């Protein structure tokens, strides 16, 4: 299934590049992604708090028009996903309650191949547009960053994730939706956009336990695109 999906994305991208008759745009974007995960219901009764994990994101892309207002955007992107767990408690020393806590950030870096439909909602030099599509991603590496707190806050401790022994599912298939704003600037277009990414793949596939933890993410990017030919 994974190979079929990747082959289909590659074939669709190649076909669109070969058959598009209008001007093709090439561009880049860079910004930040706030990663999260779906929380299994059985964890609701436990005390740790799940928080967003900020990280970088960026991409190179082609934009291939198929009509006056619709275009296809295949990308190759980098995005850091993950989540943060906060745990705190009070340590009683005599009449003193000493607050202690720990923050553990799980950060995973993905290379993704999104294929998106871009729909312009108006015409003119300034445009508002929508994005919708899907992406296949592969986790290149990851790390676990731990910091404890009390009277003094410790320096972060970084540990590389060994995904081959943790039962981590390195593939992530997701749906993407977004909204953007573009304006003509010089020979091309400057744009700002936000996206929501909804992962469908279980991230931990252990032989004895399958946790329904899936990636989620909200990102904001700025970028620039320009035409490369007829």
N, C-alpha and C positions, 0 to 999 in steps of 0.2 A: 504493500500500500504506500509506503514512504517513497520507494523508488518510482512508482507510477505517478504520484503527485508531483515529484520533482521533475520528472520527464514531461509531464503535461504542462507545467509552468514554463519550462524551457522551450517547448515546442510552440506554445502560444506566443511567447515573447519573440521568437525567431520569425514566426509567421507575420506578426504585426509589423515588425521592422521591415520585412521584405515587401509587404503589400501596401504600406501606408503611402499615399500620394501627396499629402500636405506636408508642411514644414514640421520636421522633428525637432523637439527641444531637448537639450541636455542640461542637467543642473545638479546642484548639490544642496544639502541642508544640514544643519547642525543644531543641537539643542539639548534638552534634558528630559529624562524619563523618570517618572515616579512609579516604581514597581510595587506590586502587591500580589497576594495570592488568595485564592478562595480558601476559606477556613472551614475544615470539616466540622459537622454539627457536634460530634462527640467532644470537640475541644472547647465548646461554649462554656462548659462547667469548670474549666481550668482557668487559673489566674493570669497567665501571660497575655500581654496585650500586643496585637499585631499592628504594625505601623508601616507607612510607606517608606520605601528605600529609594532615595534619589541617586541618579547616575547619568552618564552621558549617552547621547545617541547621535547618529549621523548617517548620511546616505549619499550615494551617487545614483542618478536615475536618468532614464529617457522618458519623454512625454510624446506620445504618438497620437495625433488627432485622427478620429474616425468619423467626426461630423463637426458642425460649427461649434457645438458646445460640449461635446463629449470627447475625451481622450483616454488612452490607456497609459498607465505609468508603471513600468517594471523597474524595480530598484534592487540594489545590493546595499544592505544596511548593516550597521553595527548598533547594538542596543544592550545596555546593562539592565538586567531584570533582577528580581529578588524580593526580599521582605525583611523587616526588622521586628525582633521580638524584645519587648521590655518586660522585665520581672523585677519586682521590688518587695521589700519586707522591712519590718522594724526589729532591731536587735535591742532587747532590754538589758541595760547595764545599770543596776541600782535603780535610781529614780529617773534615769535617762532612757529615752527611746531613740536609738540611733538608726536613722534611715539608711538602708543598704539597697543596692540594686545592681542590675546588670543589663546591658543592651547588647544583643547579638544580631549582627547584620549579615544576611546571606546574600551575596552578590555574585551573579552569574552573567558572563559576557557572551552574547549570541551574535552569530552572523546569520542574517535573514535574507530571504528572497521574496519580498512582497510583490504582488501584481494587483494594482489598484485601478479602479475606474474613477476618473475625475470629471465632474459635471459642473460646468460654469452656470451660475444662476442668473447672470446678466452679461451684456456685451459692453464693450468700451475699454478705455485704458486702465480702469480700476474695476476689478472683478471679485466677486465672492463665489466660492466654489465648495463642493462637497466631495469627499473621498469615501470609497467603499471597496473592499476586496479581501484578499486572504494572503497569508504568508506562511512559508515553511522556514524554520530556524533550527540552527544547530549550536549547542553550547560549546564554545571553544575552551573555556576555562572558568574557574570561579574561585572565590575565597570566602572565608568566614572571619568577620572582624568582631572582636569582643572587647567591651569596655565596661569596667566596674566603677561604681560610684558609692560614695559615703561621705565622710568628712572631706576626703580628697578624691578627685577623679583620676583614675589611672589612664595611662597612654593606651591607645588601641593596640590589640594583639592580633596580628593577621596570620591566618593559617590557610594555605592553599587547599582547595577541595579536591580530593581524589575521587572523581566521579565514577571511575571504573569499579571501585570497591563499595561505594555507598548505595549502589542500586539506582543511581540517578538516571532518568530518561533524558538523554541529551537532545532528542528531537522535540520540537515544539511546533504544533500546527495551530494557527490562530486566525481570527477574523479581525478586520480593522475598519473603523469608521472615523471620519474626521471632517473638519471644517476649516477653510482657509480664506485668506485675503491676499490678493496680488495687485501690483501696480507696475506700470511700465517705468523702467529706469535705465537710461542709456540704451544699449543694444538689446537688452533683455527685460526680464521681469524680476522684481524683488517680491518675496512673499513671506507671509507668516501663517503658520497653521498649527492646529492642535489635533491630537489623535487619541482614540481609545482602542486598546488592543485586548482582545478576549481570547485567552488560550483554552484549547480543548484537550490537550495532552496531560495525562497524569505525570507529575514530575518525579515521583518515587514509586518504582515497581519492584518491591521486595518480594522474595518467594513466599514469605509468611504473612505479609501485610501489604495491602495496596491502599495508600493514602490518597484520597481524592483532592490532592493539592494541585491547582492549576494556576498558571501565571495570569496576572492582570496588569495593565499598565496605562498610564495617562502621560502623554508627552506634549511638549511644545517646542517648535523649531522655527528657525528663520533660514532663508535660503535665496538662491538666485538661479535663474535658468535663461538660456538663450538659444536661438535657432542655429542649426548646423547645416541646413541645406534644404533643397526642395524635394 
